[in-house]
Amino acid sequence: MTGRAPLVAVVDDEGDVRLALRRLLRSAGFDVLAYESGSEFLHHVPRSPPDCVVLDLRMPGVSGFDVQASMKERHPSIPVVVLTGNDSDESRREAMKRGAGAYLCKPVDGDALINAVLAGINR
């Protein structure tokens, strides 16, 4: 590992959520890039591959599940932490089946999110 801070990508269509997550993760020592859509993130990931992705499932257009599928195919070593406001057993099963390292619900506990990101980066 280099001397740089780990880079975390936050992908969420809600601006206030992106801002709060960016602040939380930066306060924990991470560098953060935030994206308002799955398509925006997928467009940038080849140029700025993160050490971990914090991913909302329900977004217009390219969903979190779509992003997970693309990540599993193109960037399987980048860990994904799913963060959703629409929890269901089906969503949880699907997210984990698609390779999520963690599945957390909004509003998220800050320590739980930081620990999930660290676990993903360190695995």
Secondary structure, 3 states (H helix, E strand, C coil): CCCCCCEEEEECCCHHHHHHHHHHHHHCCCEEEEECCHHHHHHHCCCCCCCEEEEECCCCCCCHHHHHHHHHHHCCCCCEEEEECCCCHHHHHHHHHCCCCEEEECCCCHHHHHHHHHHHHHC
